[in-house]
């Protein structure tokens, strides 16, 4: 009987892990936004981003291990793996951004970079709401659809901010600024924009779950 019980569904544990994973994204996003304020605490802020990424990795490992050990899962195993990977990719990209900032010893950031940081926080907050709604998907389907659409819209908005920021960098160099500043700025912009892209992947994954299971 104990063996049979061990094989029974543990859906609540899956949803708890999804929620914990999403929460690490919020922590990482807020730490990254603080980094973009610049100043002497940039290195410490980047380390906080990396610490949150490590925490996310641990949750991801727990989720995948539970998936392998559970006989009946709340979603198809491929869907669970896709969701876990998308969540993890989001904070992995934040870590890559922090590493780039440390590599180039950047301690001052453009206004559009901070705008992207604000969008990243909003995406993270919406992701927590999306993941939290999976437990009661049928009741929350309209809300989930609205959240996924919002994140897709935020990604479109991030493209516009990225373009505006890159144009401003170019005009600075054209006006006589150091060309190296353009290279460094462009690299940071690229990483920040990719963070929002990864959140869109999460939204698309949640939308796929809705289509498949409702």
PAKOLKE-799050 format. One line per field, with one value per residue: x, y, z of N, C-alpha, C, CB in turn; residue number from 1. Coordinates in pm, whole numbers, plus 50000, padded with zeros to 5 digits. Glycine has a CB too. Layout:
<sites>
n.c1	X_... $
n.c2	Y_... $
n.c3	Z_... $
ca.c1	X_... $
ca.c2	Y_... $
ca.c3	Z_... $
c.c1	X_... $
c.c2	Y_... $
c.c3	Z_... $
cb.c1	X_... $
cb.c2	Y_... $
cb.c3	Z_... $
n	NUM_... $
</sites>
This chain:
<sites>
n.c1	50081_50194_50380_50212_50082_50294_50316_50099_49924_50092_50005_49978_50234_50376_50262_50328_50604_50626_50530_50723_50943_50870_50866_51136_51210_51096_51243_51499_51457_51402_51643_51812_51705_51776_52051_52069_52035_52282_52605_52807_52730_52691_52831_52773_52498_52480_52578_52370_52171_52280_52276_52001_51951_52084_51921_51689_51772_51793_51525_51426_51560_51441_51179_51199_51299_51087_50899_51003_50970_50704_50401_50157_50109_50026_50020_50118_50438_50624_50522_50550_50827_50891_50777_50919_51177_51146_51089_51330_51511_51450_51550_51808_51891_51885_52099_52306_52300_52383_52641_52759_52754_52930_53161_53222_53259_53067_52906_52725_52417_52195_51889_51694_51774_51704_51431_51381_51449_51238_51026_51097_51058_50779_50702_50794_50630_50380_50421_50432_50163_50047_50153_50059_49790_49763_49695_49420_49314_49086_48898_49028_49074_49013_49145_49407_49450_49442_49666_49878_49859_49919_50190_50306_50253_50416_50663_50671_50668_50914_51086_51059_51163_51422_51510_51495_51683_51919_51942_51988_52238_52392_52375_52514_52776_52815_52817_53060_53127_53299_53368_53379_53196_52958_52971_52975_52732_52550_52575_52475_52212_52123_52123_51935_51702_51666_51599_51331_51229_51253_51065_50840_50844_50771_50507_50396_50422_50246_50011_49996_49947_49693_49544_49576_49470_49216 $
n.c2	49880_50126_50159_50188_50427_50602_50628_50768_51068_51381_51647_51891_51943_51987_52229_52395_52402_52518_52772_52859_52866_53066_53279_53321_53445_53697_53796_53795_53975_54216_54255_54287_54521_54705_54701_54839_55097_55186_55303_55249_55000_54811_54569_54410_54394_54251_54008_53933_53885_53656_53483_53446_53318_53078_52975_52938_52738_52523_52482_52411_52169_52018_52010_51867_51627_51542_51506_51284_51093_51068_50906_50986_51291_51647_51771_51685_51526_51637_51893_51992_51986_52171_52407_52439_52468_52704_52892_52875_52955_53224_53345_53263_53419_53668_53634_53612_53871_54012_53908_54009_54281_54289_54196_54402_54602_54794_55074_55270_55348_55365_55558_55413_55154_55123_55146_54905_54737_54794_54690_54423_54359_54389_54187_53965_53981_53936_53680_53533_53554_53419_53155_53094_53070_52829_52609_52623_52625_52605_52771_53010_53079_53298_53509_53410_53402_53676_53761_53628_53748_54008_53989_53921_54159_54328_54238_54325_54598_54618_54580_54821_55001_54906_54961_55240_55298_55197_55366_55607_55553_55532_55793_55928_55833_55921_56186_56218_56061_55796_55512_55262_55270_55241_54977_54835_54925_54834_54560_54520_54613_54419_54185_54253_54287_54028_53901_53976_53851_53583_53573_53601_53354_53194_53282_53200_52928_52881_52958_52756_52537_52601_52584_52313_52172_52261 $
n.c3	50000_50080_49878_49659_49728_49707_49440_49365_49250_49297_49278_49412_49510_49275_49181_49392_49361_49106_49171_49357_49189_49006_49182_49233_49002_49024_49240_49123_48912_49046_49179_48958_48850_49046_49011_48771_48848_48892_49024_49326_49422_49228_49166_49392_49362_49123_49210_49378_49190_49071_49288_49321_49083_49126_49329_49180_49006_49181_49253_49002_48962_49167_49071_48830_48924_49085_48886_48754_48948_48999_48938_48820_48669_48685_48436_48099_48084_47911_47884_48142_48168_47969_48070_48312_48209_48061_48262_48400_48203_48187_48423_48399_48185_48304_48477_48289_48193_48421_48445_48212_48270_48487_48358_48177_48354_48406_48549_48526_48373_48091_48047_47903_47951_48216_48180_48046_48254_48430_48279_48283_48554_48565_48388_48534_48762_48642_48553_48791_48860_48642_48667_48919_48863_48733_48885_48918_48660_48491_48612_48599_48337_48166_48291_48279_48003_47951_48094_47963_47714_47788_47863_47619_47487_47639_47563_47299_47350_47476_47261_47126_47314_47326_47062_47067_47264_47150_46931_47063_47176_46944_46844_47041_47003_46745_46799_46914_47134_47312_47119_47233_47437_47303_47215_47459_47571_47378_47408_47667_47635_47454_47611_47810_47659_47573_47810_47844_47620_47699_47901_47747_47625_47842_47878_47634_47669_47884_47760_47572_47739_47828_47591_47533_47750_47808 $
ca.c1	50000_50282_50438_50108_50062_50409_50298_49979_49955_50138_49984_50001_50378_50416_50220_50410_50737_50610_50517_50854_51030_50831_50904_51278_51220_51066_51360_51607_51422_51417_51787_51867_51663_51859_52181_52058_52044_52424_52669_52909_52677_52659_52886_52695_52368_52496_52591_52236_52104_52335_52227_51862_51957_52119_51800_51598_51825_51758_51382_51411_51603_51337_51062_51226_51311_50951_50834_51050_50930_50559_50334_50059_50147_49913_50027_50211_50575_50691_50473_50614_50968_50896_50748_51033_51291_51119_51110_51473_51578_51427_51645_51942_51924_51919_52235_52396_52306_52468_52779_52807_52777_53055_53271_53256_53279_52972_52847_52627_52330_52110_51748_51619_51808_51619_51297_51376_51446_51101_50944_51133_50987_50637_50691_50811_50508_50272_50453_50385_50017_50016_50187_49967_49659_49761_49631_49275_49315_48951_48832_49106_49116_49008_49255_49532_49463_49473_49804_49971_49854_49990_50334_50342_50254_50534_50779_50666_50709_51059_51154_51059_51258_51554_51544_51518_51808_52030_51954_52052_52380_52455_52386_52622_52903_52820_52848_53197_53150_53388_53302_53370_53072_52852_52983_52932_52589_52475_52577_52382_52077_52089_52091_51811_51589_51649_51526_51188_51198_51238_50935_50738_50843_50689_50368_50354_50407_50121_49902_49988_49881_49550_49484_49582_49400_49080 $
ca.c2	50000_50241_50176_50241_50567_50679_50648_50849_51205_51480_51768_52009_51968_52047_52369_52468_52422_52618_52903_52894_52898_53197_53380_53353_53538_53830_53837_53826_54096_54333_54274_54340_54661_54785_54713_54939_55231_55221_55340_55161_54870_54731_54433_54338_54366_54142_53884_53895_53822_53521_53402_53409_53219_52951_52927_52890_52610_52421_52454_52340_52030_51953_51989_51759_51503_51503_51459_51147_51001_51071_50821_51068_51432_51734_51796_51596_51547_51729_52027_52032_52015_52295_52519_52454_52521_52843_52970_52877_53035_53367_53394_53241_53536_53775_53607_53648_54017_54053_53872_54106_54407_54273_54182_54533_54695_54904_55123_55374_55287_55456_55558_55304_55029_55118_55114_54761_54676_54805_54594_54290_54340_54368_54051_53870_53986_53870_53538_53478_53542_53312_53025_53071_53035_52698_52513_52632_52676_52618_52888_53131_53078_53433_53584_53357_53450_53819_53775_53588_53853_54125_53966_53932_54303_54385_54204_54419_54728_54613_54598_54965_55063_54863_55039_55379_55302_55178_55489_55707_55517_55566_55938_55970_55805_56012_56318_56223_55975_55682_55402_55146_55281_55187_54830_54789_54953_54746_54426_54520_54622_54289_54092_54295_54259_53883_53862_53990_53744_53458_53579_53572_53208_53140_53313_53112_52793_52879_52961_52622_52451_52634_52527_52167_52109_52311 $
ca.c3	50000_50083_49745_49573_49763_49658_49296_49344_49208_49394_49202_49494_49517_49147_49176_49489_49300_49000_49235_49412_49075_48956_49281_49217_48890_49077_49318_49029_48836_49133_49200_48834_48837_49136_48945_48664_48905_48888_49149_49382_49464_49109_49178_49493_49303_49026_49288_49424_49075_49057_49400_49290_48975_49189_49396_49075_48958_49280_49237_48875_48984_49245_48985_48733_49000_49122_48764_48725_49055_49014_48838_48749_48681_48651_48292_48032_48129_47819_47914_48268_48139_47890_48160_48403_48132_48025_48383_48430_48101_48215_48523_48342_48104_48399_48522_48179_48192_48534_48412_48113_48341_48562_48263_48120_48465_48390_48674_48491_48274_48017_48090_47838_48019_48334_48132_48024_48386_48480_48204_48332_48681_48534_48331_48644_48843_48567_48549_48919_48850_48546_48723_49029_48811_48669_48976_48896_48523_48433_48671_48573_48198_48108_48351_48226_47865_47957_48142_47857_47612_47841_47856_47477_47459_47705_47479_47187_47405_47501_47133_47097_47407_47279_46942_47107_47337_47056_46853_47149_47184_46816_46834_47130_46936_46631_46853_46964_47249_47293_47048_47322_47514_47219_47216_47590_47585_47289_47468_47780_47578_47395_47719_47875_47570_47571_47931_47815_47524_47772_47968_47644_47610_47951_47846_47525_47726_47960_47662_47516_47838_47827_47468_47535_47863_47824 $
c.c1	50086_50345_50336_50085_50174_50395_50176_50017_50000_50124_50016_50149_50428_50383_50297_50547_50730_50605_50650_50949_50999_50872_51052_51300_51192_51186_51476_51582_51441_51565_51852_51828_51744_52000_52179_52048_52189_52481_52762_52861_52644_52707_52808_52557_52374_52509_52456_52157_52150_52289_52084_51858_51993_51999_51702_51643_51786_51612_51357_51450_51497_51216_51084_51242_51173_50877_50874_50998_50779_50493_50237_50093_50030_49905_50118_50354_50650_50649_50536_50758_50981_50872_50865_51152_51270_51137_51259_51551_51563_51529_51789_51986_51952_52062_52336_52410_52398_52614_52839_52839_52907_53175_53317_53272_53190_52916_52752_52547_52234_51964_51667_51654_51723_51473_51280_51374_51308_51008_50972_51063_50839_50614_50701_50686_50393_50296_50411_50235_49978_50038_50093_49829_49649_49689_49479_49251_49175_48879_48899_49141_49115_49121_49389_49555_49501_49619_49904_49975_49930_50141_50383_50347_50374_50660_50785_50712_50860_51139_51165_51159_51401_51598_51575_51652_51929_52051_52024_52201_52454_52476_52495_52758_52922_52857_52984_53225_53241_53311_53286_53241_52953_52853_52932_52781_52504_52466_52477_52238_52032_52048_51958_51690_51561_51580_51376_51143_51171_51106_50822_50730_50759_50541_50315_50335_50280_50002_49884_49919_49731_49481_49474_49490_49259_48999 $
c.c2	50127_50267_50234_50389_50656_50710_50735_50994_51294_51619_51893_52042_52029_52196_52455_52499_52523_52759_52949_52937_53038_53308_53417_53450_53681_53882_53876_53954_54222_54361_54335_54487_54752_54804_54827_55082_55279_55252_55233_55021_54777_54587_54350_54302_54253_54008_53839_53831_53678_53429_53357_53307_53082_52890_52871_52755_52497_52383_52375_52193_51954_51919_51872_51625_51452_51447_51314_51047_50989_50994_50902_51215_51522_51769_51690_51628_51644_51873_52079_52070_52146_52417_52545_52515_52668_52935_52985_52961_53186_53420_53366_53362_53657_53757_53645_53800_54067_54022_53969_54239_54401_54267_54317_54642_54818_54945_55240_55323_55390_55450_55443_55168_55013_55092_54965_54686_54682_54706_54452_54260_54313_54229_53945_53865_53913_53720_53469_53457_53428_53175_52992_53030_52897_52593_52509_52687_52698_52741_53018_53150_53218_53519_53539_53405_53598_53841_53737_53693_53977_54107_53973_54080_54372_54355_54296_54558_54730_54629_54747_55039_55030_54947_55184_55394_55287_55302_55598_55680_55559_55717_55992_55949_55899_56153_56327_56137_55858_55567_55279_55150_55228_55035_54774_54808_54860_54604_54418_54528_54486_54189_54127_54262_54109_53832_53867_53883_53612_53457_53554_53422_53142_53162_53223_52969_52780_52879_52824_52525_52474_52569_52376_52104_52161_52291 $
c.c3	50000_49947_49649_49600_49710_49510_49265_49311_49324_49330_49285_49501_49387_49145_49277_49432_49187_49061_49294_49301_49023_49053_49270_49101_48935_49156_49227_48953_48920_49160_49076_48815_48927_49078_48844_48716_48910_49025_49203_49418_49348_49125_49278_49439_49202_49098_49340_49310_49060_49169_49374_49177_49030_49262_49295_49021_49051_49269_49109_48891_49064_49159_48891_48804_49041_49001_48734_48827_49072_48900_48753_48776_48638_48503_48231_48075_48039_47846_48043_48243_48062_47978_48253_48330_48095_48146_48413_48330_48129_48314_48481_48260_48191_48449_48414_48169_48302_48505_48311_48179_48420_48468_48210_48226_48452_48526_48652_48371_48215_48067_48030_47898_48145_48296_48107_48157_48448_48410_48251_48465_48656_48477_48441_48731_48772_48559_48677_48914_48756_48607_48839_48984_48751_48754_48953_48755_48467_48486_48629_48426_48137_48161_48296_48082_47862_48000_48034_47746_47659_47830_47711_47437_47521_47624_47358_47232_47429_47373_47099_47187_47365_47159_46977_47180_47246_46970_46934_47164_47058_46805_46927_47065_46818_46677_46917_47086_47212_47227_47137_47403_47435_47224_47349_47607_47501_47347_47584_47732_47523_47502_47785_47788_47564_47697_47905_47715_47596_47850_47868_47619_47719_47920_47736_47574_47805_47866_47597_47610_47839_47706_47476_47638_47886_47697 $
cb.c1	49908_50392_50490_49977_50051_50538_50285_49887_49834_50287_49842_49945_50453_50347_50069_50425_50793_50481_50410_50914_51014_50679_50874_51360_51123_50940_51403_51624_51277_51342_51854_51819_51514_51868_52219_51938_51983_52446_52566_52966_52555_52721_53034_52683_52315_52620_52689_52161_52132_52487_52234_51779_52060_52234_51735_51590_51977_51790_51300_51496_51738_51294_51032_51352_51399_50873_50870_51202_50990_50506_50260_49912_50273_49920_50079_50197_50649_50661_50320_50605_51031_50792_50622_51073_51311_50976_51039_51529_51522_51285_51616_51944_51812_51820_52252_52343_52165_52423_52786_52703_52659_53050_53229_53148_53426_52857_52958_52698_52251_52116_51684_51647_51959_51631_51266_51496_51546_51049_50972_51286_51005_50587_50800_50934_50469_50261_50603_50423_49956_50102_50333_49957_49619_49901_49661_49206_49391_48869_48831_49233_49027_48873_49253_49533_49332_49378_49827_49931_49708_49950_50370_50240_50126_50548_50773_50523_50633_51096_51080_50918_51231_51552_51429_51404_51810_52003_51814_51985_52397_52368_52251_52615_52910_52685_52746_53230_53016_53449_53380_53491_53047_52867_53131_53008_52560_52540_52719_52414_52072_52207_52201_51815_51616_51783_51565_51156_51313_51356_50917_50771_50987_50726_50353_50456_50526_50114_49929_50126_49939_49529_49566_49722_49478_49081 $
cb.c2	49999_50221_50041_50162_50583_50603_50514_50845_51266_51453_51775_51988_51837_51975_52380_52386_52289_52590_52898_52775_52793_53201_53329_53225_53498_53827_53723_53712_54088_54312_54140_54257_54675_54717_54580_54908_55233_55338_55372_55225_54890_54794_54439_54422_54490_54166_53904_54018_53902_53526_53482_53534_53262_52970_53040_52992_52616_52471_52585_52407_52027_52043_52115_51791_51524_51622_51549_51143_51046_51215_50705_51035_51463_51862_51940_51608_51415_51691_52028_51918_51899_52290_52492_52317_52439_52857_52905_52735_53002_53389_53330_53114_53565_53776_53460_53591_54077_53982_53729_54125_54440_54145_54093_54574_54737_54863_55164_55511_55172_55424_55690_55303_55026_55248_55192_54716_54745_54948_54606_54278_54464_54475_54028_53906_54131_53930_53517_53571_53674_53327_53023_53195_53133_52652_52550_52723_52581_52493_52877_53128_52986_53500_53569_53204_53428_53891_53688_53450_53889_54149_53829_53856_54367_54331_54056_54427_54757_54480_54523_55023_55016_54714_55033_55427_55196_55056_55538_55710_55367_55515_56005_55893_55657_56014_56356_56361_55922_55636_55366_55142_55427_55236_54788_54864_55095_54743_54391_54637_54727_54235_54091_54445_54313_53814_53953_54131_53726_53438_53714_53647_53152_53207_53460_53115_52760_52999_53068_52572_52476_52788_52566_52123_52129_52460 $
cb.c3	50119_50188_49692_49592_49913_49682_49227_49468_49142_49439_49152_49634_49547_49029_49203_49619_49248_48917_49346_49489_48962_48932_49421_49193_48777_49166_49412_48932_48786_49266_49236_48715_48869_49275_48874_48578_49046_48798_49251_49503_49548_48984_49219_49621_49237_48938_49405_49478_48944_49053_49531_49252_48868_49287_49478_48960_48943_49420_49237_48764_49057_49362_48905_48652_49124_49180_48646_48724_49184_49018_48908_48795_48595_48730_48261_47879_48136_47673_47926_48372_48057_47776_48240_48464_48004_47969_48502_48432_47962_48268_48660_48255_48006_48519_48561_48046_48209_48664_48358_48001_48434_48648_48146_48021_48473_48294_48771_48458_48336_47867_48054_47687_48056_48414_48003_47939_48477_48460_48053_48349_48772_48436_48225_48728_48872_48425_48525_49036_48801_48420_48770_49112_48711_48642_49122_49005_48435_48462_48823_48655_48117_48138_48503_48231_47788_48054_48266_47799_47577_47986_47917_47387_47510_47848_47433_47128_47536_47569_47021_47117_47553_47241_46840_47197_47441_46967_46808_47286_47207_46700_46867_47263_46889_46558_46951_46996_47305_47428_46923_47415_47554_47074_47194_47702_47547_47150_47518_47876_47466_47313_47823_47905_47428_47555_48050_47761_47424_47868_48037_47511_47613_48086_47805_47411_47814_48056_47555_47482_47978_47823_47344_47560_47986_47863 $
n	1_2_3_4_5_6_7_8_9_10_11_12_13_14_15_16_17_18_19_20_21_22_23_24_25_26_27_28_29_30_31_32_33_34_35_36_37_38_39_40_41_42_43_44_45_46_47_48_49_50_51_52_53_54_55_56_57_58_59_60_61_62_63_64_65_66_67_68_69_70_71_72_73_74_75_76_77_78_79_80_81_82_83_84_85_86_87_88_89_90_91_92_93_94_95_96_97_98_99_100_101_102_103_104_105_106_107_108_109_110_111_112_113_114_115_116_117_118_119_120_121_122_123_124_125_126_127_128_129_130_131_132_133_134_135_136_137_138_139_140_141_142_143_144_145_146_147_148_149_150_151_152_153_154_155_156_157_158_159_160_161_162_163_164_165_166_167_168_169_170_171_172_173_174_175_176_177_178_179_180_181_182_183_184_185_186_187_188_189_190_191_192_193_194_195_196_197_198_199_200_201_202_203_204_205_206_207_208_209_210_211_212_213_214 $
</sites>
